[in-house]
Amino acid sequence: MFVARRSLLTRSLAGAAVLAISATLGACGGDGGNPLTEGEGSGGIVVGSANFPESVLLAEIYAQALEATGAEVERTYNIGSREIYYGQVERGAISLMPEYNGALLAYLGTDSSARTTEDVNAALAEALPEGLEVLESAPAQNTDALVVTEDTADRFDLATIADLAPVAGAMRVGAAPEFATREQGLVGIEETYGVVFEEFVATDNSGPITITSLARGDIDVANIYSTDPALSSRPFVVREDTDSVFGAQNITPLVASGTLSDDAVSRANEVSSRLTTDILAGLLASVIADRRDVNEVAAEWLAEQGLA
C-alpha cells in the first residue's frame, strides 16, 4: 500500500515565509478583495493553495498563467491542510488546486501500491469521485530524496541511490527519526538497493539540523525534500531514486470538473510541462531564502517561458 508521506507543511522558515507571502498578495485579488479568504460564486476560475510557501507559489504561477489567457481568476490562498481544501474543490468552490499526486492518492484511502508517476496517475483517475479530475502532472516533484555534497558525489562517483551500496557501510545518514523504520525510508532503501549505512543519525524533518549536519560533514547523506531551497543555495546534489522507493509526488493540479475552459486546461498543462524539480526549487529559494515577492517570482518565470 502506498504510504502517505508527511503533510508537506514543514519547511525551513516556512512560518515566516507564509506571513511574508500573505503580506505581498494584497494586489492579487481580481476584484481588489482579500485573496486569502474563500471566494465562491464569482463565475470565474478560483485558484486555491494550502498554507505553505510552495503551494502558494504554485497557485500564483497557475493563476497568472490563466489570467494571461484572458480568464478572470480569483485567489483563495493559505486555506489549510488537504482535509480542509479537498472538500472545497469537490463542491466546486475552488476550480484548481496544485496537488501532489502520490499524497492525494494516499489521502483517498486506496490500497494502491503505485509508485511511478504513470501508475500513480492511473490509480488516481480511478480513485477520484465524480466531479473531480486531475490535469497533466509536472515533471517537478516534491518528494523525499537522499542528498550528498558535490564533493562526496564526485569522490565516490555517485549518481543514483544504488551507487551508494558499495560505500554506505562507511557512511552516516541523517534524517527525522521515523525515516529509519519507514518503507519509504531506510527499510525500503535497503530492500530495494541493498544500501546499508554504518550509522543512522536522528536529525530533523528536512530542516536546519539536517542541512547543517550535512554541510559540516557530521553526516555523509541526508534525507531532504527535493524542492528544499538548500538544494539551490548549497553544494548539495540529489541521488536519483531509479526504482521509486519514495514514490511519485509530482505537482498535479486537482480541478473541479467543468470549471475550466479547454483553453484554461491547455494553459495549465503547458505550465506543468515546464516545471521541473530544479526549477521549482530555485523559484522557492527566491521566495524563502531571498525573500522576494511571490507575485514577482511567478511573473518573472512565466515571462521567461512565454506564458505571461
C-alpha positions as CSV (number, residue, x, y, z in Angstrom):
1,M,0.0,0.0,0.0
2,F,1.2,3.5,-0.8
3,V,2.4,5.0,2.4
4,A,1.5,8.7,2.9
5,R,4.5,10.9,3.2
6,R,4.5,13.7,5.7
7,S,2.0,16.5,5.2
8,L,4.3,18.7,3.2
9,L,3.8,21.6,5.6
10,T,7.2,21.5,7.2
11,R,9.7,23.7,5.5
12,S,12.7,25.7,6.6
13,L,11.5,29.2,7.5
14,A,8.0,28.1,6.4
15,G,6.1,30.0,9.0
16,A,7.9,33.3,8.3
17,A,7.6,32.7,4.6
18,V,3.9,32.2,4.7
19,L,3.5,35.5,6.5
20,A,5.7,37.2,4.0
21,I,3.8,35.8,1.1
22,S,0.5,36.7,2.6
23,A,1.6,40.3,3.0
24,T,2.6,40.5,-0.6
25,L,-0.6,39.2,-2.1
26,G,-2.9,42.1,-1.4
27,A,-2.8,43.1,-5.1
28,C,-3.6,39.6,-6.3
29,G,-7.4,39.6,-6.0
30,G,-9.2,40.3,-9.2
31,D,-11.7,42.5,-7.5
32,G,-9.4,44.1,-5.0
33,G,-10.7,42.0,-2.2
34,N,-8.8,39.8,0.2
35,P,-7.3,36.9,-1.8
36,L,-6.7,34.9,1.3
37,T,-10.4,34.2,2.1
38,E,-12.6,31.7,0.4
39,G,-14.4,33.0,-2.6
40,E,-17.4,31.3,-4.2
41,G,-19.8,32.2,-6.9
42,S,-17.7,34.7,-8.8
43,G,-18.2,32.9,-12.1
44,G,-14.5,32.9,-12.8
45,I,-11.7,30.5,-12.1
46,V,-10.9,30.1,-8.4
47,V,-7.3,29.0,-7.7
48,G,-6.5,27.8,-4.2
49,S,-3.5,26.9,-2.2
50,A,-2.6,25.1,1.0
51,N,-0.9,27.0,3.8
52,F,2.8,26.5,3.0
53,P,5.0,28.6,0.7
54,E,5.5,26.1,-2.1
55,S,1.7,25.7,-2.5
56,V,1.1,29.4,-2.6
57,L,3.9,29.9,-5.1
58,L,2.5,27.2,-7.4
59,A,-1.0,28.6,-7.1
60,E,0.2,32.0,-8.1
61,I,2.1,30.6,-11.1
62,Y,-1.1,28.9,-12.4
63,A,-3.3,31.9,-11.6
64,Q,-1.1,34.4,-13.5
65,A,-0.8,31.9,-16.4
66,L,-4.6,31.6,-16.6
67,E,-5.0,35.4,-16.4
68,A,-2.7,35.7,-19.3
69,T,-5.3,33.9,-21.5
70,G,-7.9,36.5,-20.5
71,A,-9.6,34.4,-17.8
72,E,-11.0,36.0,-14.7
73,V,-9.1,34.5,-11.8
74,E,-9.9,34.7,-8.1
75,R,-7.3,33.6,-5.5
76,T,-8.1,31.6,-2.3
77,Y,-4.7,31.1,-0.7
78,N,-3.5,29.6,2.6
79,I,-6.6,27.6,3.2
80,G,-5.1,24.9,5.3
81,S,-4.5,21.2,5.1
82,R,-5.8,18.7,2.5
83,E,-8.6,17.8,4.9
84,I,-9.9,21.4,4.6
85,Y,-9.4,22.3,1.0
86,Y,-10.3,19.0,-0.7
87,G,-14.0,19.4,0.1
88,Q,-13.9,22.9,-1.3
89,V,-12.6,21.6,-4.6
90,E,-15.1,18.8,-4.5
91,R,-18.1,21.2,-4.2
92,G,-16.7,23.5,-6.9
93,A,-15.8,26.4,-4.6
94,I,-12.2,26.0,-5.9
95,S,-11.6,25.4,-9.5
96,L,-7.9,24.4,-9.5
97,M,-5.6,23.4,-6.6
98,P,-1.9,22.5,-7.0
99,E,-1.6,19.0,-5.6
100,Y,0.9,16.2,-5.2
101,N,-0.3,13.0,-7.0
102,G,1.1,10.5,-4.6
103,A,-0.1,12.3,-1.4
104,L,-3.5,12.8,-3.0
105,L,-3.8,9.1,-3.8
106,A,-2.9,8.2,-0.3
107,Y,-5.4,10.6,1.1
108,L,-8.2,8.9,-0.9
109,G,-7.5,5.8,1.1
110,T,-6.8,3.4,-1.8
111,D,-4.9,0.2,-1.4
112,S,-2.8,1.0,-4.5
113,S,0.9,0.1,-4.4
114,A,1.6,2.5,-7.3
115,R,4.8,4.4,-7.1
116,T,5.8,5.7,-10.5
117,T,4.2,8.8,-11.9
118,E,2.4,6.9,-14.6
119,D,1.0,4.3,-12.2
120,V,0.0,6.8,-9.6
121,N,-1.9,8.9,-12.1
122,A,-3.7,5.9,-13.5
123,A,-4.7,4.9,-9.9
124,L,-5.8,8.5,-9.2
125,A,-8.0,8.6,-12.3
126,E,-9.9,5.6,-10.9
127,A,-10.0,6.7,-7.3
128,L,-11.2,10.3,-7.8
129,P,-15.0,10.7,-7.3
130,E,-17.3,12.1,-9.9
131,G,-16.8,15.8,-10.3
132,L,-13.1,15.8,-9.7
133,E,-10.2,15.2,-12.1
134,V,-6.5,15.9,-12.3
135,L,-4.7,17.6,-15.1
136,E,-1.3,16.6,-16.5
137,S,1.5,16.2,-14.0
138,A,4.5,18.3,-14.0
139,P,8.0,16.7,-14.1
140,A,8.6,18.6,-10.8
141,Q,8.2,16.6,-7.7
142,N,8.4,17.4,-4.0
143,T,9.4,14.1,-2.6
144,D,11.9,12.6,-0.1
145,A,15.4,12.5,-1.5
146,L,18.8,11.2,-0.5
147,V,21.3,14.1,-0.8
148,V,25.1,14.2,-0.6
149,T,27.5,17.0,-1.1
150,E,29.0,17.6,-4.5
151,D,32.4,16.6,-3.1
152,T,31.0,13.2,-1.9
153,A,29.3,12.6,-5.2
154,D,32.4,13.2,-7.1
155,R,34.7,11.3,-4.8
156,F,32.6,8.1,-4.9
157,D,31.0,8.6,-8.4
158,L,27.5,8.6,-7.0
159,A,24.7,9.3,-9.5
160,T,21.9,7.1,-8.0
161,I,20.9,5.7,-4.7
162,A,22.1,2.3,-5.9
163,D,25.6,3.7,-6.3
164,L,25.7,4.1,-2.5
165,A,25.6,0.4,-1.9
166,P,29.4,-0.3,-2.1
167,V,30.3,2.7,0.2
168,A,27.4,3.2,2.5
169,G,28.9,0.9,5.1
170,A,31.3,3.7,6.0
171,M,28.7,6.5,5.9
172,R,26.4,8.2,8.3
173,V,22.9,9.1,7.1
174,G,20.8,11.8,8.8
175,A,17.0,12.2,8.8
176,A,14.0,12.5,11.0
177,P,13.7,9.6,13.5
178,E,10.8,7.9,11.7
179,F,12.8,7.7,8.4
180,A,14.8,4.8,10.0
181,T,11.7,2.5,10.1
182,R,9.7,3.5,7.0
183,E,9.3,1.6,3.8
184,Q,9.7,5.0,2.2
185,G,12.9,5.3,4.2
186,L,15.8,3.2,5.2
187,V,13.8,0.0,5.2
188,G,12.8,0.4,1.5
189,I,16.3,1.6,0.6
190,E,17.9,-1.5,2.0
191,E,15.3,-3.9,0.5
192,T,15.4,-2.2,-3.0
193,Y,19.0,-1.1,-3.4
194,G,20.9,-3.1,-0.8
195,V,22.2,0.1,0.8
196,V,23.0,-0.3,4.5
197,F,24.6,2.7,6.2
198,E,27.1,2.4,9.0
199,E,25.1,4.7,11.3
200,F,21.7,6.4,11.4
201,V,21.8,9.9,12.9
202,A,18.4,11.2,14.0
203,T,18.2,14.9,13.0
204,D,15.0,16.7,11.9
205,N,12.5,16.6,9.1
206,S,14.4,18.2,6.2
207,G,15.1,21.1,8.4
208,P,18.1,23.2,9.6
209,I,19.6,20.4,11.7
210,T,19.8,18.0,8.8
211,I,21.0,20.6,6.4
212,T,23.7,22.0,8.8
213,S,24.8,18.5,9.7
214,L,25.4,17.6,6.0
215,A,27.2,20.9,5.3
216,R,29.5,20.4,8.3
217,G,30.3,16.8,7.5
218,D,28.6,15.5,10.6
219,I,26.7,13.2,8.3
220,D,27.5,12.0,4.8
221,V,24.0,11.5,3.4
222,A,20.8,13.3,4.3
223,N,17.1,13.0,3.7
224,I,16.0,16.4,2.3
225,Y,12.9,17.3,0.3
226,S,13.6,17.5,-3.4
227,T,12.5,21.2,-3.6
228,D,14.1,22.4,-0.4
229,P,15.8,25.8,-1.1
230,A,19.1,24.4,0.4
231,L,19.4,22.4,-2.8
232,S,19.7,25.6,-4.8
233,S,21.9,27.5,-2.4
234,R,24.4,24.9,-1.2
235,P,26.7,22.4,-2.9
236,F,24.2,19.6,-2.4
237,V,23.1,17.1,-5.0
238,V,20.1,14.6,-5.1
239,R,20.9,11.0,-5.9
240,E,18.4,9.5,-8.3
241,D,15.7,7.1,-6.9
242,T,15.6,4.9,-10.0
243,D,13.2,2.3,-8.5
244,S,10.9,4.9,-7.0
245,V,11.3,3.8,-3.3
246,F,10.0,7.2,-2.3
247,G,7.1,7.2,-4.7
248,A,5.9,9.8,-7.1
249,Q,4.9,13.2,-5.7
250,N,4.5,15.2,-9.0
251,I,2.9,18.6,-9.0
252,T,-0.5,17.8,-10.4
253,P,-3.5,20.3,-10.5
254,L,-6.7,18.9,-8.9
255,V,-9.7,20.5,-10.6
256,A,-13.4,20.6,-10.2
257,S,-14.9,19.2,-13.4
258,G,-16.5,21.7,-15.7
259,T,-14.9,24.8,-14.0
260,L,-12.1,25.3,-16.6
261,S,-12.5,26.0,-20.3
262,D,-10.5,24.0,-22.8
263,D,-8.1,27.0,-23.2
264,A,-7.6,27.1,-19.4
265,V,-6.9,23.4,-19.2
266,S,-4.4,23.7,-22.1
267,R,-2.6,26.6,-20.4
268,A,-2.4,24.8,-17.1
269,N,-1.0,21.7,-18.8
270,E,1.5,23.9,-20.5
271,V,2.7,25.4,-17.3
272,S,3.0,22.0,-15.7
273,S,5.1,20.7,-18.6
274,R,7.7,23.5,-18.0
275,L,8.0,22.9,-14.2
276,T,11.0,20.7,-13.3
277,T,12.1,19.9,-9.7
278,D,15.2,22.0,-10.2
279,I,13.2,24.9,-11.5
280,L,10.7,24.7,-8.6
281,A,13.5,24.5,-6.0
282,G,15.1,27.6,-7.5
283,L,11.8,29.6,-7.5
284,L,11.0,28.5,-4.0
285,A,14.5,29.6,-2.9
286,S,13.8,33.1,-4.4
287,V,10.7,33.3,-2.2
288,I,12.0,31.8,1.0
289,A,15.8,32.4,1.1
290,D,15.9,35.7,-0.9
291,R,12.5,36.9,0.5
292,R,11.3,38.0,-2.9
293,D,7.7,38.9,-3.7
294,V,5.9,35.7,-4.7
295,N,4.0,37.6,-7.4
296,E,7.2,38.9,-9.0
297,V,8.9,35.4,-8.9
298,A,5.9,33.9,-10.6
299,A,5.6,36.7,-13.2
300,E,9.3,36.6,-14.0
301,W,9.4,32.8,-14.6
302,L,6.2,32.9,-16.7
303,A,7.6,35.7,-18.8
304,E,10.8,33.7,-19.4
305,Q,8.6,30.8,-20.5
306,G,6.5,32.9,-22.8
307,L,3.4,32.2,-20.8
308,A,2.8,35.7,-19.3
